[in-house]
Amino acid sequence: METGQVGNAFSFLVETILNLYLVALMLRVLLEAIRADWHNPLVQILIRVTEPLVGPLRRIIPNLGRISLAGIVLLYLLQVLILVLVGLITGVQADWGLLLVIAALRLVRTLLILYLVLIIIGVILSWIGSQSRHPIVPLIHHLNAPVLDPIRRFMPSLGGLDLSPLVAIIGIQFLLILFGL
């Protein structure tokens, strides 16, 4: 095996594990912003997983209304850490200024892709699982509401057919392409 392959394999592993935590943290920040039901078992899991890092930072950085500034700072620092670790593993050295900009852009990309996935899951749930009592169903609807509700206000009613997810998906794809994310 080549050393490049080993570096790429470890880079993949580190980036994947830390990105999963980053998504969990991002979901927590979003759930705090929409004031999700904290008694939901899935929300409780996210709190348990992210609290060891968010809790201490929250003592230093207070919330701004419903927005967890500590969570946002932690998201950014974690994304920078991911880039630094991947760079160290693969031997790529980056300019710190560029690295900080790339970290911000990657967070925006992660948020857009997360919403793309959430909207698609919401559409699937509306077809097959809207009557389900699973705790993820209301969370998906609450998470999608800040994106879909403004579109629904401007979309004409089409006899019960909701095209707001389609418009949102097109808009997210447009932003990803426009900004080269």
TIRO-2110 file (N, C-alpha, C; in Angstrom, 1 decimal):
// TIRO-2110
0.8, -1.2, 0.0, N, 1, A
0.0, 0.0, 0.0, CA, 1, A
0.9, 1.2, 0.0, C, 1, A
0.5, 2.2, -0.7, N, 2, A
1.2, 3.5, -0.8, CA, 2, A
0.9, 4.3, 0.4, C, 2, A
1.8, 5.2, 0.8, N, 3, A
1.5, 6.1, 1.9, CA, 3, A
0.4, 7.1, 1.6, C, 3, A
0.2, 7.4, 0.3, N, 4, A
-0.9, 8.3, -0.1, CA, 4, A
-2.2, 7.7, 0.2, C, 4, A
-2.3, 6.4, -0.1, N, 5, A
-3.5, 5.6, 0.2, CA, 5, A
-3.8, 5.6, 1.7, C, 5, A
-2.8, 5.3, 2.5, N, 6, A
-3.0, 5.3, 3.9, CA, 6, A
-3.5, 6.7, 4.4, C, 6, A
-2.8, 7.7, 4.0, N, 7, A
-3.2, 9.1, 4.4, CA, 7, A
-4.6, 9.4, 4.0, C, 7, A
-5.0, 9.0, 2.7, N, 8, A
-6.3, 9.2, 2.3, CA, 8, A
-7.4, 8.5, 3.1, C, 8, A
-7.0, 7.2, 3.4, N, 9, A
-7.9, 6.4, 4.2, CA, 9, A
-8.1, 7.0, 5.6, C, 9, A
-7.1, 7.4, 6.3, N, 10, A
-7.2, 8.0, 7.6, CA, 10, A
-7.9, 9.4, 7.5, C, 10, A
-7.6, 10.1, 6.5, N, 11, A
-8.2, 11.4, 6.3, CA, 11, A
-9.7, 11.2, 6.1, C, 11, A
-10.1, 10.2, 5.3, N, 12, A
-11.5, 9.9, 5.2, CA, 12, A
-12.2, 9.6, 6.5, C, 12, A
-11.5, 8.7, 7.3, N, 13, A
-12.1, 8.3, 8.5, CA, 13, A
-12.2, 9.5, 9.5, C, 13, A
-11.2, 10.2, 9.7, N, 14, A
-11.2, 11.4, 10.6, CA, 14, A
-12.3, 12.4, 10.1, C, 14, A
-12.3, 12.7, 8.9, N, 15, A
-13.3, 13.7, 8.3, CA, 15, A
-14.7, 13.2, 8.5, C, 15, A
-14.9, 11.9, 8.2, N, 16, A
-16.3, 11.4, 8.3, CA, 16, A
-16.8, 11.4, 9.8, C, 16, A
-16.0, 11.0, 10.7, N, 17, A
-16.4, 10.9, 12.1, CA, 17, A
-16.6, 12.4, 12.6, C, 17, A
-15.7, 13.3, 12.3, N, 18, A
-15.9, 14.7, 12.8, CA, 18, A
-17.1, 15.4, 12.1, C, 18, A
-17.3, 15.0, 10.8, N, 19, A
-18.4, 15.6, 10.1, CA, 19, A
-19.8, 15.1, 10.7, C, 19, A
-19.8, 13.9, 11.1, N, 20, A
-21.0, 13.4, 11.7, CA, 20, A
-21.3, 14.1, 13.0, C, 20, A
-20.3, 14.4, 13.8, N, 21, A
-20.5, 15.2, 15.0, CA, 21, A
-20.9, 16.6, 14.7, C, 21, A
-20.3, 17.2, 13.6, N, 22, A
-20.6, 18.5, 13.2, CA, 22, A
-22.1, 18.6, 12.8, C, 22, A
-22.6, 17.6, 12.1, N, 23, A
-24.0, 17.6, 11.7, CA, 23, A
-24.9, 17.5, 12.9, C, 23, A
-24.5, 16.7, 13.9, N, 24, A
-25.3, 16.6, 15.1, CA, 24, A
-25.3, 17.9, 15.8, C, 24, A
-24.2, 18.6, 15.9, N, 25, A
-24.1, 19.9, 16.5, CA, 25, A
-24.9, 20.9, 15.7, C, 25, A
-24.9, 20.9, 14.4, N, 26, A
-25.7, 21.8, 13.6, CA, 26, A
-27.2, 21.6, 13.8, C, 26, A
-27.6, 20.3, 13.9, N, 27, A
-29.0, 20.0, 14.2, CA, 27, A
-29.4, 20.6, 15.5, C, 27, A
-28.5, 20.5, 16.5, N, 28, A
-28.8, 21.0, 17.8, CA, 28, A
-29.0, 22.5, 17.7, C, 28, A
-28.1, 23.2, 17.0, N, 29, A
-28.3, 24.7, 16.9, CA, 29, A
-29.6, 25.0, 16.2, C, 29, A
-29.9, 24.3, 15.1, N, 30, A
-31.2, 24.5, 14.4, CA, 30, A
-32.4, 24.2, 15.3, C, 30, A
-32.3, 23.1, 16.1, N, 31, A
-33.4, 22.8, 16.9, CA, 31, A
-33.6, 23.8, 18.0, C, 31, A
-32.5, 24.3, 18.6, N, 32, A
-32.7, 25.4, 19.5, CA, 32, A
-33.3, 26.6, 18.9, C, 32, A
-32.9, 27.0, 17.7, N, 33, A
-33.4, 28.1, 17.0, CA, 33, A
-35.0, 28.0, 16.7, C, 33, A
-35.4, 26.8, 16.5, N, 34, A
-36.9, 26.7, 16.2, CA, 34, A
-37.7, 26.3, 17.5, C, 34, A
-37.0, 26.2, 18.6, N, 35, A
-37.6, 25.8, 19.9, CA, 35, A
-38.3, 24.5, 19.8, C, 35, A
-37.5, 23.5, 19.4, N, 36, A
-38.1, 22.2, 19.3, CA, 36, A
-38.4, 21.6, 20.6, C, 36, A
-39.3, 20.6, 20.6, N, 37, A
-39.7, 19.9, 21.8, CA, 37, A
-38.5, 19.2, 22.4, C, 37, A
-38.0, 19.7, 23.6, N, 38, A
-36.8, 19.1, 24.2, CA, 38, A
-37.1, 17.7, 24.8, C, 38, A
-38.3, 17.3, 24.9, N, 39, A
-38.7, 16.0, 25.5, CA, 39, A
-38.6, 14.9, 24.4, C, 39, A
-38.5, 15.3, 23.2, N, 40, A
-38.4, 14.4, 22.1, CA, 40, A
-37.2, 13.5, 22.3, C, 40, A
-37.3, 12.2, 22.2, N, 41, A
-36.1, 11.4, 22.5, CA, 41, A
-34.9, 11.6, 21.5, C, 41, A
-35.2, 12.0, 20.3, N, 42, A
-34.1, 12.3, 19.3, CA, 42, A
-33.4, 13.6, 19.7, C, 42, A
-34.1, 14.5, 20.2, N, 43, A
-33.5, 15.8, 20.6, CA, 43, A
-32.7, 15.5, 21.9, C, 43, A
-33.2, 14.7, 22.7, N, 44, A
-32.4, 14.3, 23.9, CA, 44, A
-31.1, 13.6, 23.6, C, 44, A
-31.1, 12.8, 22.5, N, 45, A
-29.8, 12.2, 22.1, CA, 45, A
-28.8, 13.3, 21.6, C, 45, A
-29.3, 14.2, 20.8, N, 46, A
-28.5, 15.3, 20.3, CA, 46, A
-27.9, 16.1, 21.4, C, 46, A
-28.7, 16.4, 22.4, N, 47, A
-28.3, 17.2, 23.6, CA, 47, A
-27.2, 16.4, 24.3, C, 47, A
-27.4, 15.1, 24.6, N, 48, A
-26.4, 14.3, 25.3, CA, 48, A
-25.1, 14.3, 24.5, C, 48, A
-25.2, 14.1, 23.2, N, 49, A
-23.9, 14.0, 22.4, CA, 49, A
-23.2, 15.3, 22.4, C, 49, A
-23.9, 16.4, 22.3, N, 50, A
-23.2, 17.7, 22.1, CA, 50, A
-23.0, 18.6, 23.3, C, 50, A
-23.7, 18.2, 24.4, N, 51, A
-23.6, 19.1, 25.6, CA, 51, A
-22.2, 19.1, 26.2, C, 51, A
-21.4, 18.1, 26.1, N, 52, A
-20.0, 18.2, 26.7, CA, 52, A
-19.2, 19.3, 26.1, C, 52, A
-19.4, 19.7, 24.9, N, 53, A
-18.7, 20.8, 24.3, CA, 53, A
-19.5, 22.1, 24.3, C, 53, A
-20.8, 22.0, 24.1, N, 54, A
-21.6, 23.2, 24.1, CA, 54, A
-21.8, 23.8, 25.5, C, 54, A
-22.0, 23.0, 26.5, N, 55, A
-22.2, 23.5, 27.8, CA, 55, A
-21.2, 24.4, 28.4, C, 55, A
-19.9, 24.0, 28.4, N, 56, A
-18.9, 24.9, 28.9, CA, 56, A
-18.7, 26.2, 28.1, C, 56, A
-18.9, 26.1, 26.8, N, 57, A
-18.7, 27.2, 25.9, CA, 57, A
-19.9, 28.2, 26.1, C, 57, A
-21.1, 27.7, 26.5, N, 58, A
-22.2, 28.5, 26.7, CA, 58, A
-22.1, 29.4, 27.9, C, 58, A
-21.3, 29.0, 28.9, N, 59, A
-21.0, 29.8, 30.0, CA, 59, A
-20.2, 31.1, 29.6, C, 59, A
-19.5, 31.0, 28.6, N, 60, A
-18.7, 32.1, 28.1, CA, 60, A
-19.4, 32.9, 27.0, C, 60, A
-20.1, 32.2, 26.1, N, 61, A
-20.8, 32.9, 25.0, CA, 61, A
-22.3, 32.7, 25.2, C, 61, A
-23.0, 33.7, 25.6, N, 62, A
-24.5, 33.5, 25.8, CA, 62, A
-25.2, 33.4, 24.5, C, 62, A
-26.5, 33.0, 24.6, N, 63, A
-27.4, 32.9, 23.4, CA, 63, A
-27.7, 34.3, 23.0, C, 63, A
-28.0, 34.5, 21.7, N, 64, A
-28.6, 35.7, 21.2, CA, 64, A
-30.0, 35.4, 20.8, C, 64, A
-30.9, 35.6, 21.7, N, 65, A
-32.3, 35.2, 21.6, CA, 65, A
-32.4, 33.7, 21.5, C, 65, A
-32.9, 33.2, 20.4, N, 66, A
-33.0, 31.8, 20.2, CA, 66, A
-31.8, 31.2, 19.5, C, 66, A
-30.9, 32.0, 19.2, N, 67, A
-29.7, 31.5, 18.4, CA, 67, A
-28.6, 31.2, 19.4, C, 67, A
-28.0, 30.0, 19.3, N, 68, A
-27.0, 29.5, 20.2, CA, 68, A
-25.6, 30.0, 19.6, C, 68, A
-25.1, 31.1, 20.1, N, 69, A
-23.8, 31.6, 19.6, CA, 69, A
-22.7, 30.7, 19.9, C, 69, A
-22.8, 30.0, 21.1, N, 70, A
-21.8, 29.1, 21.5, CA, 70, A
-21.8, 27.9, 20.5, C, 70, A
-23.0, 27.5, 20.1, N, 71, A
-23.1, 26.4, 19.1, CA, 71, A
-22.5, 26.8, 17.8, C, 71, A
-22.7, 28.0, 17.4, N, 72, A
-22.2, 28.5, 16.1, CA, 72, A
-20.7, 28.6, 16.1, C, 72, A
-20.2, 29.2, 17.2, N, 73, A
-18.7, 29.3, 17.4, CA, 73, A
-18.1, 27.9, 17.4, C, 73, A
-18.7, 27.0, 18.1, N, 74, A
-18.2, 25.6, 18.1, CA, 74, A
-18.3, 24.9, 16.8, C, 74, A
-19.3, 25.2, 16.0, N, 75, A
-19.4, 24.6, 14.6, CA, 75, A
-18.2, 25.1, 13.8, C, 75, A
-17.9, 26.4, 13.9, N, 76, A
-16.9, 27.0, 13.1, CA, 76, A
-15.5, 26.4, 13.6, C, 76, A
-15.3, 26.4, 14.9, N, 77, A
-14.0, 25.8, 15.4, CA, 77, A
-13.8, 24.3, 15.0, C, 77, A
-14.9, 23.6, 15.0, N, 78, A
-14.8, 22.2, 14.7, CA, 78, A
-14.5, 22.0, 13.2, C, 78, A
-15.1, 22.9, 12.3, N, 79, A
-14.8, 22.8, 10.9, CA, 79, A
-13.4, 23.2, 10.6, C, 79, A
-12.9, 24.2, 11.3, N, 80, A
-11.4, 24.5, 11.2, CA, 80, A
-10.6, 23.3, 11.6, C, 80, A
-10.9, 22.7, 12.7, N, 81, A
-10.2, 21.6, 13.2, CA, 81, A
-10.2, 20.4, 12.2, C, 81, A
-11.3, 20.2, 11.6, N, 82, A
-11.4, 19.1, 10.6, CA, 82, A
-10.4, 19.4, 9.4, C, 82, A
-10.4, 20.7, 9.0, N, 83, A
-9.6, 21.0, 7.9, CA, 83, A
-8.1, 20.9, 8.2, C, 83, A
-7.8, 21.3, 9.5, N, 84, A
-6.4, 21.3, 9.9, CA, 84, A
-5.9, 19.8, 10.0, C, 84, A
-6.8, 19.0, 10.7, N, 85, A
-6.4, 17.5, 10.8, CA, 85, A
-6.3, 16.8, 9.5, C, 85, A
-7.2, 17.1, 8.6, N, 86, A
-7.1, 16.5, 7.2, CA, 86, A
-5.8, 17.0, 6.5, C, 86, A
-5.5, 18.2, 6.7, N, 87, A
-4.3, 18.8, 6.1, CA, 87, A
-3.0, 18.1, 6.7, C, 87, A
-3.0, 17.9, 8.0, N, 88, A
-1.9, 17.3, 8.6, CA, 88, A
-1.8, 15.8, 8.2, C, 88, A
-2.9, 15.1, 8.1, N, 89, A
-2.8, 13.7, 7.7, CA, 89, A
-2.4, 13.5, 6.3, C, 89, A
-2.9, 14.4, 5.4, N, 90, A
-2.5, 14.3, 4.0, CA, 90, A
-1.3, 15.0, 3.6, C, 90, A
-0.7, 15.8, 4.5, N, 91, A
0.5, 16.6, 4.2, CA, 91, A
0.3, 17.8, 3.4, C, 91, A
-1.0, 18.3, 3.4, N, 92, A
-1.3, 19.5, 2.6, CA, 92, A
-1.2, 20.7, 3.6, C, 92, A
-0.4, 21.7, 3.3, N, 93, A
-0.3, 22.9, 4.1, CA, 93, A
-1.1, 24.0, 3.4, C, 93, A
-2.0, 24.6, 4.2, N, 94, A
-2.8, 25.7, 3.7, CA, 94, A
-2.5, 27.0, 4.4, C, 94, A
-2.8, 28.1, 3.7, N, 95, A
-2.7, 29.4, 4.3, CA, 95, A
-3.8, 29.6, 5.3, C, 95, A
-3.5, 30.1, 6.5, N, 96, A
-4.5, 30.2, 7.6, CA, 96, A
-5.7, 31.1, 7.2, C, 96, A
-5.5, 32.1, 6.5, N, 97, A
-6.6, 33.0, 6.0, CA, 97, A
-7.5, 32.2, 5.1, C, 97, A
-6.9, 31.5, 4.1, N, 98, A
-7.7, 30.7, 3.2, CA, 98, A
-8.4, 29.6, 4.0, C, 98, A
-7.8, 29.0, 4.9, N, 99, A
-8.4, 27.9, 5.7, CA, 99, A
-9.6, 28.4, 6.5, C, 99, A
-9.5, 29.6, 7.0, N, 100, A
-10.7, 30.2, 7.7, CA, 100, A
-11.9, 30.5, 6.8, C, 100, A
-11.6, 30.9, 5.6, N, 101, A
-12.6, 31.2, 4.6, CA, 101, A
-13.2, 29.9, 4.2, C, 101, A
-12.4, 28.9, 3.9, N, 102, A
-12.9, 27.6, 3.5, CA, 102, A
-13.8, 26.9, 4.5, C, 102, A
-13.4, 27.1, 5.8, N, 103, A
-14.2, 26.6, 6.9, CA, 103, A
-15.6, 27.2, 6.9, C, 103, A
-15.7, 28.5, 6.7, N, 104, A
-17.0, 29.1, 6.7, CA, 104, A
-17.8, 28.6, 5.5, C, 104, A
-17.2, 28.5, 4.3, N, 105, A
-17.9, 28.0, 3.1, CA, 105, A
-18.4, 26.6, 3.3, C, 105, A
-17.5, 25.8, 3.9, N, 106, A
-17.9, 24.4, 4.1, CA, 106, A
-19.1, 24.3, 5.1, C, 106, A
-19.1, 25.2, 6.1, N, 107, A
-20.3, 25.2, 7.0, CA, 107, A
-21.6, 25.5, 6.3, C, 107, A
-21.5, 26.5, 5.4, N, 108, A
-22.6, 26.9, 4.6, CA, 108, A
-23.1, 25.8, 3.7, C, 108, A
-22.1, 25.1, 3.1, N, 109, A
-22.4, 23.9, 2.2, CA, 109, A
-23.1, 22.8, 3.1, C, 109, A
-22.5, 22.6, 4.2, N, 110, A
-23.1, 21.5, 5.1, CA, 110, A
-24.6, 21.9, 5.5, C, 110, A
-24.8, 23.1, 5.8, N, 111, A
-26.2, 23.6, 6.1, CA, 111, A
-27.1, 23.4, 5.0, C, 111, A
-26.7, 23.8, 3.8, N, 112, A
-27.5, 23.6, 2.6, CA, 112, A
-27.8, 22.2, 2.3, C, 112, A
-26.8, 21.4, 2.3, N, 113, A
-27.0, 19.9, 2.1, CA, 113, A
-27.8, 19.3, 3.1, C, 113, A
-27.7, 19.7, 4.4, N, 114, A
-28.5, 19.2, 5.5, CA, 114, A
-30.0, 19.5, 5.2, C, 114, A
-30.2, 20.7, 4.8, N, 115, A
-31.6, 21.1, 4.5, CA, 115, A
-32.1, 20.4, 3.2, C, 115, A
-31.3, 20.1, 2.3, N, 116, A
-31.7, 19.4, 1.1, CA, 116, A
-32.2, 18.0, 1.5, C, 116, A
-31.4, 17.3, 2.4, N, 117, A
-31.7, 16.0, 2.9, CA, 117, A
-33.0, 16.1, 3.7, C, 117, A
-33.1, 17.0, 4.6, N, 118, A
-34.3, 17.2, 5.5, CA, 118, A
-35.6, 17.4, 4.7, C, 118, A
-35.5, 18.2, 3.6, N, 119, A
-36.6, 18.4, 2.8, CA, 119, A
-37.0, 17.1, 2.0, C, 119, A
-36.1, 16.4, 1.5, N, 120, A
-36.4, 15.2, 0.8, CA, 120, A
-37.0, 14.2, 1.8, C, 120, A
-36.4, 14.1, 3.0, N, 121, A
-37.0, 13.2, 4.0, CA, 121, A
-38.4, 13.6, 4.3, C, 121, A
-38.7, 14.9, 4.4, N, 122, A
-40.0, 15.4, 4.7, CA, 122, A
-41.0, 15.1, 3.6, C, 122, A
-40.5, 15.1, 2.4, N, 123, A
-41.4, 14.8, 1.3, CA, 123, A
-41.8, 13.3, 1.3, C, 123, A
-40.8, 12.5, 1.6, N, 124, A
-41.0, 11.0, 1.7, CA, 124, A
-41.9, 10.7, 2.8, C, 124, A
-41.7, 11.4, 4.0, N, 125, A
-42.6, 11.2, 5.1, CA, 125, A
-44.0, 11.6, 4.8, C, 125, A
-44.2, 12.6, 4.0, N, 126, A
-45.6, 13.1, 3.7, CA, 126, A
-46.3, 12.1, 2.8, C, 126, A
-45.5, 11.3, 2.1, N, 127, A
-46.1, 10.3, 1.2, CA, 127, A
-46.5, 9.0, 2.0, C, 127, A
-45.5, 8.6, 2.8, N, 128, A
-45.7, 7.2, 3.5, CA, 128, A
-45.8, 7.3, 5.0, C, 128, A
-45.4, 8.3, 5.6, N, 129, A
-45.3, 8.2, 7.1, CA, 129, A
-45.9, 9.4, 7.8, C, 129, A
-46.8, 10.2, 7.2, N, 130, A
-47.3, 11.3, 7.9, CA, 130, A
-48.1, 11.0, 9.1, C, 130, A
-48.7, 9.8, 9.1, N, 131, A
-49.5, 9.4, 10.3, CA, 131, A
-48.7, 8.7, 11.3, C, 131, A
-47.4, 8.5, 11.0, N, 132, A
-46.5, 7.8, 12.0, CA, 132, A
-46.4, 8.6, 13.3, C, 132, A
-46.2, 7.8, 14.3, N, 133, A
-46.0, 8.4, 15.6, CA, 133, A
-44.5, 8.4, 16.0, C, 133, A
-43.7, 8.2, 15.1, N, 134, A
-42.2, 8.2, 15.3, CA, 134, A
-41.8, 9.6, 15.7, C, 134, A
-40.9, 9.7, 16.6, N, 135, A
-40.5, 11.1, 17.1, CA, 135, A
-39.8, 11.9, 16.0, C, 135, A
-39.3, 11.3, 15.0, N, 136, A
-38.6, 12.1, 13.9, CA, 136, A
-39.6, 12.9, 13.0, C, 136, A
-40.8, 12.4, 12.9, N, 137, A
-41.8, 13.0, 12.0, CA, 137, A
-42.0, 14.5, 12.4, C, 137, A
-42.4, 14.8, 13.6, N, 138, A
-42.6, 16.2, 13.9, CA, 138, A
-41.3, 17.1, 13.9, C, 138, A
-40.2, 16.4, 14.2, N, 139, A
-38.9, 17.2, 14.1, CA, 139, A
-38.6, 17.6, 12.7, C, 139, A
-38.8, 16.7, 11.8, N, 140, A
-38.5, 17.0, 10.3, CA, 140, A
-39.4, 18.1, 9.9, C, 140, A
-40.7, 18.1, 10.3, N, 141, A
-41.6, 19.1, 9.9, CA, 141, A
-41.2, 20.5, 10.5, C, 141, A
-40.8, 20.5, 11.8, N, 142, A
-40.4, 21.7, 12.5, CA, 142, A
-39.1, 22.2, 11.9, C, 142, A
-38.2, 21.4, 11.6, N, 143, A
-36.9, 21.8, 11.0, CA, 143, A
-37.1, 22.4, 9.6, C, 143, A
-38.0, 21.8, 8.8, N, 144, A
-38.3, 22.3, 7.4, CA, 144, A
-39.1, 23.6, 7.4, C, 144, A
-39.9, 23.9, 8.4, N, 145, A
-40.8, 25.0, 8.4, CA, 145, A
-40.1, 26.3, 8.1, C, 145, A
-39.0, 26.7, 8.7, N, 146, A
-38.3, 28.0, 8.4, CA, 146, A
-38.0, 28.1, 6.9, C, 146, A
-37.7, 27.1, 6.2, N, 147, A
-37.4, 27.1, 4.8, CA, 147, A
-38.7, 27.1, 3.9, C, 147, A
-39.6, 26.2, 4.3, N, 148, A
-40.7, 26.0, 3.4, CA, 148, A
-41.9, 27.0, 3.6, C, 148, A
-42.1, 27.4, 4.9, N, 149, A
-43.2, 28.3, 5.2, CA, 149, A
-43.1, 29.6, 4.4, C, 149, A
-42.0, 30.3, 4.2, N, 150, A
-41.9, 31.5, 3.4, CA, 150, A
-42.3, 31.2, 1.9, C, 150, A
-41.8, 30.1, 1.4, N, 151, A
-42.2, 29.7, 0.0, CA, 151, A
-43.7, 29.5, -0.1, C, 151, A
-44.2, 28.8, 0.9, N, 152, A
-45.7, 28.5, 0.9, CA, 152, A
-46.5, 29.8, 0.9, C, 152, A
-46.0, 30.9, 1.5, N, 153, A
-46.8, 32.1, 1.5, CA, 153, A
-46.8, 32.8, 0.1, C, 153, A
-45.8, 32.5, -0.7, N, 154, A
-45.8, 33.1, -2.0, CA, 154, A
-46.3, 32.2, -3.1, C, 154, A
-46.4, 30.9, -2.9, N, 155, A
-46.8, 29.9, -3.9, CA, 155, A
-48.3, 29.9, -3.9, C, 155, A
-48.9, 29.9, -5.2, N, 156, A
-50.3, 29.8, -5.2, CA, 156, A
-50.7, 28.3, -4.9, C, 156, A
-51.9, 28.2, -4.3, N, 157, A
-52.4, 26.9, -4.0, CA, 157, A
-52.8, 26.1, -5.2, C, 157, A
-52.4, 24.9, -5.3, N, 158, A
-52.6, 24.1, -6.5, CA, 158, A
-53.5, 22.9, -6.1, C, 158, A
-54.6, 23.2, -5.4, N, 159, A
-55.5, 22.1, -5.1, CA, 159, A
-55.0, 21.1, -4.1, C, 159, A
-54.2, 21.5, -3.1, N, 160, A
-53.7, 20.5, -2.2, CA, 160, A
-52.3, 20.0, -2.5, C, 160, A
-51.8, 20.4, -3.7, N, 161, A
-50.5, 19.9, -4.1, CA, 161, A
-49.4, 21.0, -3.6, C, 161, A
-48.5, 20.5, -2.7, N, 162, A
-47.5, 21.4, -2.1, CA, 162, A
-46.2, 21.3, -2.9, C, 162, A
-45.9, 22.4, -3.7, N, 163, A
-44.7, 22.4, -4.5, CA, 163, A
-43.6, 23.1, -3.8, C, 163, A
-43.8, 23.6, -2.5, N, 164, A
-42.8, 24.3, -1.8, CA, 164, A
-41.5, 23.5, -1.7, C, 164, A
-41.6, 22.2, -1.4, N, 165, A
-40.3, 21.4, -1.3, CA, 165, A
-39.5, 21.4, -2.6, C, 165, A
-40.2, 21.3, -3.7, N, 166, A
-39.6, 21.4, -5.0, CA, 166, A
-38.9, 22.7, -5.2, C, 166, A
-39.6, 23.8, -4.9, N, 167, A
-39.0, 25.1, -5.1, CA, 167, A
-37.8, 25.3, -4.2, C, 167, A
-37.9, 24.8, -2.9, N, 168, A
-36.7, 24.9, -2.0, CA, 168, A
-35.5, 24.0, -2.5, C, 168, A
-35.8, 22.8, -3.0, N, 169, A
-34.7, 22.0, -3.5, CA, 169, A
-34.0, 22.7, -4.7, C, 169, A
-34.8, 23.2, -5.6, N, 170, A
-34.2, 24.0, -6.7, CA, 170, A
-33.4, 25.2, -6.2, C, 170, A
-33.9, 25.9, -5.2, N, 171, A
-33.2, 27.0, -4.7, CA, 171, A
-31.9, 26.7, -4.0, C, 171, A
-31.9, 25.6, -3.2, N, 172, A
-30.7, 25.1, -2.6, CA, 172, A
-29.7, 24.7, -3.6, C, 172, A
-30.1, 23.9, -4.6, N, 173, A
-29.2, 23.5, -5.7, CA, 173, A
-28.6, 24.7, -6.4, C, 173, A
-29.5, 25.7, -6.6, N, 174, A
-29.0, 26.9, -7.3, CA, 174, A
-27.9, 27.6, -6.5, C, 174, A
-28.1, 27.7, -5.1, N, 175, A
-27.1, 28.3, -4.3, CA, 175, A
-25.8, 27.5, -4.2, C, 175, A
-26.0, 26.2, -4.2, N, 176, A
-24.7, 25.3, -4.2, CA, 176, A
-23.9, 25.5, -5.4, C, 176, A
-24.6, 25.6, -6.6, N, 177, A
-23.9, 25.8, -7.8, CA, 177, A
-23.4, 27.2, -8.0, C, 177, A
-24.2, 28.2, -7.6, N, 178, A
-23.8, 29.6, -7.7, CA, 178, A
-22.5, 29.9, -6.9, C, 178, A
-22.5, 29.4, -5.7, N, 179, A
-21.3, 29.7, -4.8, CA, 179, A
-20.2, 28.7, -5.0, C, 179, A
-20.4, 27.7, -5.9, N, 180, A
-19.4, 26.7, -6.1, CA, 180, A
-19.1, 25.8, -4.9, C, 180, A
-20.2, 25.6, -4.2, N, 181, A
-20.1, 24.7, -3.0, CA, 181, A
-20.4, 23.3, -3.3, C, 181, A
END
